[in-house]
Amino acid sequence: MAATVRRQRPRRLACWALMAVLLADLLALSDTLAVMSVDLGSESMKVAIVKPGVPMEIVLNKESRRKTPVTVTLKENERFFGDSAASMAIKNPKATLRYFQHLLGKQEGNPHVALYRARFPEHELGFDPQRQTVHFQISPQLQFSPEEVLGMVLNYSRSLAEDFAEQPIKDAVITVPAFFNQAERRAVLQAARMAGLKVLQLINDNTATALSYGVFRRKDINTTAQNVMFYDMGSGSTVCTIVTYQTVKTKEAGMQPQLQIRGVGFDRTLGGLEMELRLREHLARLFNKQRKGQGAKDVRENPRAMAKLLREANRLKTVLSANADHMAQIEGLMDDVDFKAKVTRAEFEELCADLFERVPGPVQQALHSAEMNLDEVEQVILVGGATRVPKVQEVLLKAVGKEELGKNINADEAAAMGAVYQAAALSKAFKVKPFVVRDAVIYPILVEFTREVEEEPGVRSLKHNKRVLFSRMGPYPQRKVITFNRYNHDFNFHINYGDLGFLGPEDLRVFGSQNLTTVKLKGVGESFKKYPDYESKGIKAHFNLDESGVLSLIRVESVFETLVEDSPEEESTLTKLGNTISSLFGGGTTPDTKENGTDTVQEEEESPAEGSKDEPGEQAELKEEAEAPVEDTSPPPPTEPKEAAVPEEEKATEKENEEKPEAQKPSEKKEAGSEAAPPAPEEEKKQKPARKQRMVEEIGVELVVLDLPDLPEDELAHSVQKLQDLTSRDLEKQEREKAANSLEAFIFETQDKLYQPEYQEVSTEEQREEISGKLGAASAWLEDEGFGATTVMLKEKLTELRKLCHGLFFRVEERKKWPERLAALDNLLNHSSMFLKGARLIPEMEQIFTEVEMTTLEKVINETWAWKNATVAEQAKLPATEKPVLLSKDIEAKMMALDREVQYLLNKAKFTKPRPRPKDKNATRAEPPLNASASDQAEKVIPPPGQPEDAKPISEPEKETGSEQADTEPLELEGPGAAEPEQKEQPTGQKRTLKNDEL
């Protein structure tokens, strides 16, 4: 047995090591076991989570609602979010910020900034001269940029998700409008950095809605393309999207469903907010008209009154969607004057007539960008809260020419559910069914550069070139490489937006700068001087449009190439041996091996530049990096000169095989596979061609951002610290309020308990008067000085009162526990005594318990009985006002000690192998007859009726069925120590089950 244990120890150690590794992996993933999505609307936001056991769920806020207003109230010493902040908009409209997303990525001269000032005149917008942007000037000490306010909202959304998930969350997918440009998307990412969130992706809200629709209808998607239009009218804007669903074949998972954004149209200002503002203006005119003869002030000059009117307009718009008319009424609108007026749906539709005329606009834009007509669209689905307005549905139904509009999707939560599904797909902690998402570029991006050309001998001129980098409605994420072939010195090029003719004049003004970045290259000339004997393959600039739709320049490099001949005779014997061994294990030389910091450029799949008619030597080649993983968006390593070269053997690609004659392909394949089966040395010298040796030199890059400069790192760190300080202050405030509430609740509850009979029974009049006096003094202190008390002072006061009342509460609690604890102890003593009695009645031949074990149990039972009787008697002599000697913890300790002894004996009875039963010598045969069956043998082993029980057992035969049965038959016990005092005669082949009442 000892040898067996020793052999098992290494296995146990290996199991423990594996468990330790798995535990370490689990702890490493503990921060990513839950992910969240935030659907940021103009008016409200929806938060969803995915965690183990909770597939996809909308988070409830502190008011148990599924959507939360995107509203923040900022005061000198406190902040409010969500519904609390929305209610504060009436009391303090200047400090309550709403619809601030409309200012993201906008400079001071943008028309949307002027529109925001006109809509919300109560807010004072300051000017940031460094970035040419605006910020909220709440007070001389409080000023916040739109990114900082959005960071507060994102941090609040994370706190809601963490409370709901009951674990920390860092990873998130955030929805943004599809029409957001580069500056606006970078602003959202900066806000997320301020909130400490790791953004897995910025997903367009229309794409998230389409994903949610497709995920829940996966079975309906097949190889036939289905075109669906989503018309999303929210509070601030309207977006129309045409999506194509079909199954496609993927390399990783075979046939999988895919959604492809085919067309997008939008209106930045068409939404429910504009309708509410029209209603607010109408109500303001009615109120001024009612007070016209009283010489009162214009209600528009009162921010609080206008905030009340906006809230009433929101309610009125909702009610009029289901009723023909409704009475608008506000108590004490201004100067304690009530307002009441009837508004009909016809009046509302007349106020917004020009808005309803703009409803078909996004539909036409989406069809034009998708190059489709309405007949190809199978269904039109409504999304967004403003689509519930009947007139919107009427105009849209007429514009699309369908029989009905689809309402089979949750108009409020679809985007949040699609975004959280994408979050789970991007997270490493979850595995979801694949769903291919191909989003589309809304604004084309191109590269512009100028260089000198010599059109005639001696005549040089400047030529401006444009190369489309990412075309309109092209899919992303993707990477592109553009190659400059005619430069051997430092030069600059520009990254700008492409043709934006599909935008109207007003939309172009709102769009902002059409110039993105100027790229200044340094070190081009030095790279050519380093490799004068090499052929230049151009200056390659690598671009990435990631999953969030954000463009970045990964790196710029100068590539050189030359042909070198192999010299196999110079190869050492050791190298040959190493190559041979490597080939045996599937190794061989790797052409992409990096040596001395030298990088090797893979052959990219070339795609011709759009709109380029120059000769090949003068045009910039546009290539797509098909081999590069799309997910890799990490910044490039620091620039280092690459001096050494790595030879790269030419490999025949599929594209080259298609272009070359068929007769050449077998030889090329033979050369490409020469590593697996190396030829003889003589043949290798003759057949092996020259190799390409490629050199790559990193080029220094200086970026000049032209659309909207990002926050410098020091200012970003300052904003992060500012938000953290505000969060810490809020947490301290909540802790103080919690301490004050706990103290106040303890005072009132204890004062009430002093008059209850059970407390009066265990206390004297003097004790109650002392406690009552201390409680009254603490209540007076809380009312007079509690507002200025710190959290520590409040907690100390509560601790002092609890210590004073501890004896009283202890005596009451003990008396409540006595009946239950004593009854349990009596029950355990009775059962233990019965078990001991039954164990002693077991015959000696079948006894499995030793005398020491039974004596020990008997001793514990007797000691417990004695302790219980003595302590109960002593407690009966003490007055109720004294500290009791019968304690519930002592009763539990005695019960545990007694139960431990009983469980030990029960476990021994459970796992002890029974002894063989005694057998009579005259009743068994040493050798059974040849014709006897197994059952006959078994029957003759068992003593027949009338056989004396004092027969001595005989040695067990080696091959006897009856003996094997007796040896493997378990001991049947149905109760603690169940056994028979005397064995009675039983019929042959039957067992007798023992019961507790036979002990």
N, C-alpha and C positions, 0 to 999 in steps of 0.2 A: 504493500500500500504506500509505503514511504517513497518507493521508487516511482510509483505512478504520480504522486504529488510532485516530485522533482521534475518529471517530464512535462507536467502541465504548467509549471511556472513560466517558462519562456512564452508559452501561448498566452498566458494571462498578461504578461508584460506587454506582448504585442497588441493585445486587445486594449489595454489601458493606453498605450501609445496612440493607437488609432482613434480612440475616443478623445484623447487630448487634442489631436489634430482637428477632428471634426468640431470639437468645442471651440477651438481657436478660430476656425473658419466661420462658425456661427456667430461668435462675438465680433468678428471683423465685418460681418454683414448685418449686425444688429442695427446700425444706423440707417440701413437701406431696406429694412423689412417693411416699411410703409412708404408709399409715394403719394403725392397729391397733385391735383390740378386746380387751377384758378381761372375761372371764366370771368374776365374783367369786362363788365359792361359799363356803359356810361352812367347808368343810374344805380345798378345793383350788381353784385357778384355772386357766383355760385362756386362752392368749394366741394370737391369730391376726393375720396381717398380709395386706395387699394391696400389692404394688409392681409396677412394670413387669416383665413376664415371669413373675410369680408371682401368679396370679389370687387364690386364697384358700388359705392354708396355715396349719396349726397350728404354732406356734413350739416348737422343742425347747429345753428348759432346759440348764443346764450338765452335767446328768447324762444328757442325750439322752432325756429323758422328755417326754411330751406334756402332762402336767398337773403342776402344782407346788403343794405344800402352802402354804396361806396361814398361814404361821408365821414369827414373827420372834423372834430371840434377841438381847436387848440387854444388853451388859455395859458396864463402865466404859470400855473402850478398843477394843471391837470389836462388830460386828453380824454375824448370820448370817441367811440367808433360805432358804426352800424346804426341800429335803431336809436340808441341813446344819443348819438350825434344828430340824427335826423330830428329828434324832438327838441334838441338844443338850437336848431336853425331858427326857431321862432323867437327864442329869448335872446340869442346872440348871433345874428346872421353874419356879422363881419368875421367872426372867428370860426364859422362853420364853412368848410370848403367842400364844394361839390363840382362835378363835371370838370375836374382839373386835368383829366386825360386829354382834353382838347388842346391843352397848351404844351404837351410833350413834343419835344423836337422842333418847336416853333421859335423863331426869332421875333424880336419886338415889333418889327414892321409887318408881320404876317397878318392878313385880314382876319384870321381866326382869333388873334389876340384882341383886335378891336371889337369883334363880335362878342367875345367873352365879357369885355368891359361894358358893352351895351346891355347884355343880358343880366349881368350881376354887378350893378354899379356899387354895391356895398363893399366889394373887395377892392383893396388898394394894391395895385400891381407895381412893384418896383422894377428897376432896370439893372441888369448885370452887364457892365460895359465889356467885360472880358469875353463873354460868349455871345453877347448881343441878345440875351434872352431875358425873360421876366421871372419874378418871384413874388410870392405873397408876403406883403408887409402887414402883419397883424398888429404889431406894436414896434416901438423902436428897438426892443430887445428880441422880438420874435420875428424872424423872416425865414421862409422855407421855399425852396425851389419845387416845381412840380414833380421832379424825380424824387425828392425827399418825402413829399406827401404820399406819393405812390409807394415808396419804400415802407412807410408806416402802415399803409393798408395791406401790403403783402405780408408784413410781419404779423399783423393782426389775423390775417387769414391762416397763417401757419399756426398761430396759437389755437385757433378754433379747430384746425385739423388735428393737432397734437392732443387736445383735450378729448376729441371724439375717438381718436385712435389709441389713446392712452400710451403713447410712446413718442419719442422725438422724431421729427420729420425734417429732412433737409432737401430732398430731391423733389422737383416740381416741374410741371409743364404749364405754361401760361399762354392763354389765348390773346391774340391781338387782332385788330381789324385787318382784313386782307389788303386794304389800301395803304397801310403804313409803309412809309419809305424807309431808307436806310437810317436816317437820323432818328426817326421815331422808334425804330426797333432797337437801336443802340441805347436810347433813353430808357426803355423798359428794362433792358439788361442791366444798366447801371442802377436802376431802382432795386432790382432783385439783389444785386451785390450789396447794396446798403442794408437790405433786410437779412443778409446772410443766407440767402437761398441759393442752392445749386440748380440752375436752370437746365434741365435736360433738353428742352426745346421750346422755342416760341412757335406755336402752331396757329395758323390763321383760323379764326372762329368759324368761317364757312367750311374749311377743311375738317375741323373737329366735328361739326354737325354732320357732314357727309360720312365721316368715319363711323359715328354713332349709328347712323341710319343703316350703313352697310353691315356693321358687326351684328346687329340684331336681325338682319335678313340675309345672313350668309348663305342659307340653303337656297335662296331664290336667285343667286348669282350664278351664271353659267358662262359658256364661251361666247354666247350672243351678247353683244354690247347693248346696254340699257342706259339711256340718257335721261337723267332726272334733273330738274331745275329746283333749286332752293331759293326762295325769296325771303330774305331775312331783314325785317324792319324792326330795329330796336328803338331805344330811347334817343340816341344821338345820330344814327346814320342808317343807311339802307345798302345792302349788298345782295346782288343776285348772282348766283353761281350755277353753272351747268357742269354736271359731273357724269362721267361715264363709268359704269360698273361692268366688269367682266372678269372671268378667270383667266389667269396667265400662268405659264410654266416658269418656275423659278429654279435656280440651281440647287438651293438648299432644301426646299420642302416640296418640290413638284408643283402640281397645279394648285394655285392659291387665288383667292379673290383679290381684285385690285380696283382702286378708285383713282381716276385721273381727272384733274381739274381741266376742263376744256375751255371754259369761258367765264369771265368775271366782269360784272358791271356794278357801279356803286354811285351813291350820292352821299357826300360827307355830312350834309346838314339836314337831310330829310329823315325825320323820326318823330317819336312821341314827344320829345322835349319841345320841339318847335310848335306842335299843336297845343301843348299846355301853356306855352308863353302867349300864344294867340288868345287862348281862353282867359289867361290872367289879365291881359290887356283889356279884354272885353268886360270882365268883372270890375276892373278898376274904373272904367268909364261909367259903368252903371252906378257904382258907389259915389263917384264924384257928381253924377247927375242927380242922385238923391239928395245930396247936401249942397246943391248949387246955390241956393238962396241963403245959406247960413254963413257964407264968408269963410268956409273952412279951407284948410290947406289941401293941396293935391295929394292923394293917397300914394302916388308914385314916389314922393319924396320921403316916405317913411319906410325904411328897410324892413322893419318887423311886420308891418302891414302887408308889404309885398310878398314876404315869405309866407304869410298866412294865405294870401290869395293864390300863390303857386301851389301850395299843398291842396287847397280846395279845388283848383283847376285840375290837378292830377286825379283827385277822386271823381270829379265831375266827368272827365273824359272816360273813365272806366265805367261809370254808371250809364252814360249815354250810349255806350256800346251795346247795351241790352235794353234800354228804355228810350222812348221817343222824347221824353222831357224829364227834367229833374229840377228840384229846388236847391239852389246854392245858398248856404247860410253859414255865417261866421259870427260868433258872439264876441263883442268888443273888438271889432276890427281896428278901429282907430279912435282915440279920444272917448273910449267907453261907448262907442256907437255900434250897434249891431247892424249886420248886413244880411239882406235876404233878397234873392232875385231868382226868377224862373228862367231857365235856359233850355231851349229845345234842341233836338238833334239837327234840325234844319238850320238853325242859327250857327251851330258848331261847324257844320259842313260848309256853310257860306264863308265863315271866318277862314277856313283852311282850304278854300277852293283851289288856290294856286299850288298848294302843297300836293293835293290829290292829282293835279295835272302832271306832276313830276313822277308819279308812281311808275308809269311804263318806261321811263328813261333807263334805269338799270337793266331792264329786260332786253331792250334793244342793244345796249352796250355789250351785254353778255353774249347775245347771239352773234353780234358782229365779230367779237374777239374769238369766238369758237368757230366762226365760218359755218354756221348752221342756220336752219330755219325752224320755225315752231313745230312743223310737222314731225321733225326728228326727235322732239322732246316728248317722252311718254307721260310724264307726270310733273306737276308743279306743286311743291310742298311749302307750306307756310312755316316760317320760323320767326321768333321775336315777339315781344309783347304788343308792339304797335300794329301788328297785322290783325289784331282782334277788332280793330275799328271797322265797322261794316262798310263804310265808303271805300276804304282801302281795298277790301276784298272785292267789292263790286267793280272798281276800276281795273284792278289787276285781272280779274276773270275775263273782262272784256278785252284786255290787251293780249292775253295769251290764247284766247279762243278755245278754251277747254270747257268740258261739260261741268267740271267741278274742280275745286282746289283741294289738294291733299292736306289733311289735318291729322295724319296718323303718326305724329311725332311730338314729343314733349317740347313745345316751343321755347320753354324757359331753360330746360336742363340738358338739352341735346348736346350743346357744345361742351359743357363740363364733363359729360359722360364720355364723349369721344376723346377729349383731351386726357382723361385719366386712363383710358384704355391705352393710349399712346405712351403714357408715362410708365405703365406696367410693362409694355413691350420694350421700352428703352432701359428699364431698370434691370440689374443683374439678379435681383432677388425673386423675380417672377418669370414664369414661362407662359405665354399666351399663344393662341392660335394666330399664325401670321396673317396679316392683312396688308397688302402692298399699297402704299400711299405715294402718289406722284402729284406733288403740288406744282403750281405754275408761276412763272415770273410775271408779275404785273407790269413792272417798269423795266424796259430793256436797258442794258448797260453795255457801253462800248469803250474802247481804248482809242485815244487820239494822240498822234505824235507828228512832229514836223522835222524834215531833214532836207539837206541840200541835194539837188539833183542837177546833172549837167545834160540838158536837153540838146544843146549844140556845142560844138567844140569851143571852149573858152567862155561859154555863157552858162552861169550857174544861177539857180533860182531855188526858192524854198517851196517845198511841196507838202501840203497838209493831208494826212492820211487818217482814215477812220476804219476801225475794225470792230464789228459787233462781237462782244464777248458772250453775253447772255441775251438771247433774243426774247421778244415778248411772247408770253404763253409757253415758253420753253420749260421743260421739267427741271426741278431742283429737289434735293441737293446734287451738285455735281462740281467737278473740278475742270478747269481749262488751263491750257498752256499756250501762250502767245510767244512767237519767236521773232526777234528782230535780227535780220540778216545783214543789214548794211551799216552797222555801227561798229567802229573800233575805238571809240573814245567815249567819255562820260556824256550822258544825255538825259533828258527828261521826257516823260510821257504823262498823259492825263487820263484819269478814269472819270467818265461822265455818264449821265443818263442818255439813253438813245432818243429815238423819236417819240415824243409825247403828244403827238397831234391828236390822239384820241381824247385828250383832256380839253375841256373848254377853257376860255380865257380866265375865268374866275378860279377854276380848279388849278390852273397853272400858277396863279398867284399864291394860292394856299399851299401848293406843293413845296414852294421854297426854292432853294438853289438847285440848279440842274447839274452843277459841277460837284463831283464827289471828292476826288483826291488828286493831288499832283505828286508824282513819284520822281524823285531825284536819285539817279544812280551814280555811285562813286566807285571807282576801281576798275572800270571797263578797260581803259587804256593799259593799266598795269598788267591785267590778265593777258593781253595780247603780247606784251613785251616778255612775259614769262615763257610763253610757248611760241616762239617765232617759227619753228619748223612744223607746227601742227596746223591742220586745216580747221578753220573756225566753222562750227555748226550753229552759230548765232547766240544771241542773248535770250535766254528763256525765262519768262516771267510766269510763275505758277499762281493761279487764282483759285479761290474756293468760295462757293456760295453754299453755306452750310444748311442744316435742317431748319434753322431759324430764319433763313432768308437774308442773313447778314453776309456781306461780301468782305473778303479779306485777301490780302496779298501774302501768300505763304513765304515765298522766297524768290530771288532772282539770281541766276547763275549763268556763267559764261562757259560754253561747252566747246571742247576741241577734240579732234580725232585724227588719228594717223594709222597707217597699216604697218605692222611689224611682222617679220618672218620668225617662225619658231626655229630654234637650234636644238634639236633633241640630243645631239652628241654632247652638248654641254650639261645635259641633265645628269645629276649624280645618280649613282646606283641606289643610294638611300631614298632619294626622291622617287625613283621608279618603283621601288619596293612599297613605299608609302602609298603611291597612287594605285598600285595593284591591289593592295589590301583595302583601300577605300572603295574601289570599284566592286570588290566582293561583297561589301556591306551596303551597296546602293549609294555610295558617297560620290566620289569624283570631284573634280574641280568645279567650284561654283563661280560663275562669271561675275556675280554681284558682290563678291567678297570685298569688304572695305579694308584697305591697308594704308596705314599712316594717314588716316583722316580723309582718304580720297573716296568720293562718292561716285557711283556709276549710274548713269541716266538710262532708264529703260526706254525702249522704243514705244512711243505713244501712237495711238491710232489717230491718223490725221484727218481733219475735217476742213474743207475749204472755207476760207473767210467769206462772209456774206458781202455782197456788193463790191468785190475786189476784182478789177480787170487788169491790174498791173501784171507785168511779166513775172515769172516765178522768182527771179533773182531780186526783185525789188519789193515784193509784198511780204507782209508779216504773216508767218504761218500760224494758223489757229488750230490747236490740237486739244483733244480731250483725253485726260488721264483715265483710261479705262481700268488700268491695273490698280490704281491707287484706291485704298478703301475710303469710302465716302464718310465713314464715321470719324475718321481721324481729323480733328480740327485743332490739334494742339499747335502752338506757335513753333516756328523753326528754331533749331539750336543757334547759339551765337555764331556769328560769321567768323570763319577761320580760313586762311589760305590753304589750298590743297595742292601740295607740291608733287607727291608721288603719283605714279600712274598704275592702273591695274589693267592688264590685258583682258579683253572680252572677246570670246569666240562668237563668231556670227552664227546665229541659229535661224533656220528657215521658218518664218512665220507662215500662218495660213494664207495671209494676204499675198505674200510673195509666191507661194506655191500656186495660187490661182493665176498669177500673171505669167509665170514661166511655163515653157512647154512641158508636156507630160513626160517626155523622155528624160528630163533633167530631175524630176522629182525623186526617183529611187536613189540616185546617187546622193542627192541632198539629204534624204532621210538617213542614208547610210552614214554620211558625215555627221549629221546631228546626233545620231545614236552611237557615235564612235566611243563614247565614254563607257557605255555598258559592255561593249565587246571590242577592246583595243586590238588593232591589227598588229602584224609583225613589225619589228623595228624598221626593216628595209622599206616595207610598204608605207609605213607612217611617214617616213622622210619624203617619199615621193608624192603622196596624195594629200597630205595635210596642207590646207591653204594658209595664206597670211591672215593674221588676226587683227581685229580692230582694237586699238588702244585709245581709250577715251579719257579725257581729263575734264574735271569739273571744278570751276573756281567760283566761290561765293562772291556775289557783288553786294557792296554796301548799299542800303536803301534808306532814304529819308522821305517820310510821308508828310505831306502838308494837307490836312483835312480842310475842305472848302465849304461843305454844306453846314455842319454844326460841330464845332470842336467838342470833343469829349472832355469830361471833367478831368483836370490834372490829378495825378495820384495823391498828392498831398491834400487837395480839396476833397477828393473822394474819401480818403481816410478820415478827414475832419467830419464829413457828413455821416459816415458810419459811426463814429464816436458820438456824434450829437444824437443820433437815433437810439444808440445803446443807452445813453444817459437818460433819455426820456423814458425808455422802457424800464430802466432800473427805478426811476422815480415813480412810475406807475405801480410797479410791483411793491415798492415800499409803502405807497399809499394804500394799496389793497391790504397789505399786512397790518397796517395800523388800523384800518377800518375793521378788519377781522378781529383784532385784539379788543377794540372798543366795544364791538358788538358782543363778543364773548363775555366781557366783564359786565356789561349791562344785563345780558341774559342771565348770568349767574346770580346777580343781585336779586332780580325779580323772582327767579325760580326758587331761590333759597328762602326769601321772605315768605313765599307762599307755602313752602314745606313746613315752616315752623308751626303752622296751625293745623297740620294734618295729624291724626291720632297716632299713627305709627311712629312719627318723629317725637311727638310729645311723650310717648310711652318710655322712650329710651333717654330722655333728657330731663334735667331739672329746670325749674323756673329761672334760677340764676343763670344757667347755661344759655337758655333761650334769650334772655334779656341781653346777655353779653354779645351774642351773635347778632341779634337784631340791631343793637347799637352800632356795631362795626359796619354792618350792611348799610345802615342809614347814612353814616358818615361817608362811606365810599360813594354812595349815590349822590350825595350833595357835592362831593369833590368832582365827580364826573360831570355834573351839570355846570359847575362854576369854572373849573380849571381844566376839564377834560379836553376841550377843544385845542389847547396848547400843549397837551401832554404828548410825549413821544411814545413810540411803540414799546420801548423797554419799560417805561414807567407804567403803562397800562398792563403789561404782562406781569410786572412785579406786584402790582396791586391785586391782580387776580390770583396770583400764587399765594399771597398773604391771606386772602379770604378763604381759599381752598384749604390751607393748612389749619385755619381756625375751625372750619366745619368738618375736618376730616374724621374726627372721633365720632361725631354724630352720624355722619353718613355711613361710617364703617359698621356701627352697631346695627343700624337699620338693614344694611345689606346682608350682614351675617344672619340676622333673624329670618330674612327672606329665603336664604339658602339652606337653613337647617333641615326643614322637613324633607326636601328632595334628597339631600346628601345622606341623611340618616337612613332613609328608606332604601337607598341604593346600597348602603353598607350592610344593612340587615339582610337584604336579598342575597348579596354576595357571600355573607357568612353562612347562611342557610344552605346555599348550593355547594359551598366548599365542604361543609360538614357532611352533606349527603355523598359527595364525591369521595371523601375520605372513608366513609363507612363502606361504600361499595368496593373501594380498592382493597380494604382489609378482608372482604368476604371472598375475594378471588382465591380459588384453590391454589395450593402450593405449586402444583405442577404447571399451572398456567400463569402464575404470578409474574408480572413484568416490572413491578416497583420493588425497590429495596426497602428494608426496614428503616434505614436512615432517612430516606426520602419521605416516607409516610410520617415518621416521627417529626421531621422538620415542619411539614405542613400542619400537623396537629399542634405544634408549639405556636406557630404563627396564628392559627385560628384562635387558640386560647388567649394569647396575648392581645389580640385585637378585640375579643369579647370583653376582656378585663378593662382595657383602655376605654372602650366605648362606655361601659357601665359606670366606671369611676368618673370620667369626664362629664357625662350627662348629669350625674348626681351632684358633682361640684358646681356645674353651671346653674343648676336649679337653686342652689343656696345663695348665688350672687344676685344683687339687685340689677334691674334692667339698665340702670344708668351707668354701671361700671363696665370696664372693658371685658368682653367675654373671654372665657378660657376654652370654650368649644369653638374651634375655628374651622371654617370650611376647607381651608388648605390642608389642615392636619387630617381631616376625614379623607380627603382625596389621596394623601400620601399613604395612609393605612390601606386604602382600597388598592392602590397600585402595588404595594408590597405583597398583599395577599393574592391578588390576581397574577402576579409574576410567578409565585410558587405553583398555583394551579395550572397555569399555562405550560409550565415546564413539564409537569407530569402528563398533561394532555398531549403535548408534542411527542413525548417519549412513547406513549401508547400508540400514537398515529404511525410512527416510523419503525417501531420494533417488529422484527420478524417473528411470527408465532412459532412455538415449539411443535414438533410432531406429536400427534396424539398417541397414547399408549396402545399397544396392539397385543393380542393374545397369541401365544405360540401355537396353540392347537387350531387357531382359526386361519392361519396363513400357510401357504405352501412355498417351499423354497423354489420349486420349479412348477409353473402352471402347466396344465395339460396342453398338448399341441393344438387341440381343436378349440381351446378356450378363447373367447373374444376379449377385447380390451375392457369392455363393460363388465364382463363376468369377473375378470381379475380384480377390477376395482371394487366390486361388490364383496368379494371374499376377503379383501384386506380389512374392511370395516368389521369390527366385532359384532357377531349376531346377537339377537336378544337373549338375555339370560346369561351371558358370559360374565364371569366375575371381573370387577374393575381393578383388582389388585394384580392383574397379569403384568409381568415385566415386559418392557419394550424390547424388541429384537433389533438387530442391526439392519439398516436399510438396504434392500437389494439394489444392485447397480442398475437394472433395467426393469423397473416395475411401475406400471402406470399409476397405481394407487398411491405409491409413495411420492411420486412427483406431484400429484395433485395435492397431497397433504402438505408438501413442502412449499408450494407456491401459493397456497390459498391464504388470502389476507385475513387478518383478525377483524371481525365485524363488530364495530362499536357504534351505537346510535346515541350514546350519551357519555358524559364524563365517567370513565371507569366502569362502563357497562360490562358485566360478566355474570356467570351463573355460579351460585353457591354449590350446586350439585348438578352433574351432567345427567340428564334424563335420557331414556331410550328414544331414539329417533328412527323413523323409517329410513330404509336404505336409499342412498342417493339424494337426500333432502337436507337442507340447512335450516337451522332455527335462528331467527333474528331476535336479538336481545333488546329489551326495552328498559327505559329508566325506572319504570315502576316495579321491575323485578329485582332491583338492587336490595 
